[in-house]
């Protein structure tokens, strides 16, 4: 099992985009589309290769007045890495 990069970024094979017709964020790729729930979209929007995982967690906790979300963020990033969304 590989470890998460310190500064995760969305793979160039995917494009994060808001789909008006579906009223939700999606990941587009040549073979199709992945529909995202709002939490996953908020996490992936911050995967720019600049922010650390800790900074992403801190930013989300501040934005949504939440605490202790690091395990959920890491879980989504691990799943995203497994699926090839995260470099």
C-alpha positions in Angstrom: 0.0 0.0 0.0 1.4 3.4 -1.0 1.4 6.4 1.3 -0.4 9.6 0.6 1.7 12.5 -0.8 2.3 15.3 1.7 0.8 17.7 -0.8 -1.9 15.8 -2.7 -3.0 17.0 -6.1 -5.7 15.9 -8.5 -4.4 13.7 -11.3 -4.1 15.4 -14.7 -6.4 12.7 -16.1 -9.3 14.1 -14.1 -11.1 17.5 -14.1 -13.2 18.7 -11.2 -16.2 20.5 -12.5 -19.6 21.6 -11.3 -22.4 20.1 -13.4 -25.4 22.5 -13.4 -27.7 19.9 -14.9 -27.0 17.5 -12.0 -26.5 20.3 -9.4 -23.3 18.6 -8.1 -19.6 18.4 -8.5 -18.1 15.7 -10.7 -14.8 14.3 -11.7 -14.6 14.1 -15.5 -12.2 11.7 -17.3 -12.0 10.4 -20.8 -14.0 7.2 -20.1 -16.7 8.8 -18.0 -17.6 10.8 -14.9 -17.6 10.3 -11.1 -20.4 12.1 -9.2 -19.1 13.5 -5.9 -20.9 14.2 -2.6 -20.4 17.7 -1.3 -17.8 16.7 1.3 -15.7 14.8 -1.3 -15.9 17.8 -3.6 -14.7 20.2 -0.9 -11.7 18.0 -0.1 -10.7 17.5 -3.8 -11.0 21.2 -4.6 -8.2 21.8 -2.2 -5.9 19.1 -3.7 -3.8 21.5 -5.7 -0.3 20.2 -4.9 0.4 23.3 -2.8 -1.6 22.5 0.4 -0.5 19.9 2.8 -3.0 17.4 4.1 -2.9 19.2 7.5 -3.6 22.5 5.8 -6.6 21.0 3.9 -8.0 19.6 7.2 -7.4 23.0 9.0 -9.1 24.9 6.1 -12.1 22.6 6.1 -12.5 22.7 9.9 -12.4 26.5 9.8 -14.8 26.7 6.8 -17.4 24.4 8.2 -16.9 25.0 12.0 -16.0 21.3 12.4 -13.4 19.5 14.5 -11.7 16.1 14.2 -12.3 15.5 10.5 -8.7 14.4 9.7 -9.6 10.7 9.6 -12.4 11.3 7.1 -10.2 13.6 4.9 -7.4 10.9 4.9 -9.9 8.2 4.1 -11.2 10.1 1.1 -7.7 10.9 -0.1 -6.7 7.2 0.3 -9.7 6.1 -1.7 -8.9 8.8 -4.3 -5.4 7.6 -4.6 -6.5 4.0 -5.0 -8.8 5.1 -7.8 -6.2 7.2 -9.5 -7.7 10.6 -8.7 -4.8 11.7 -6.6 -1.2 12.0 -7.6 
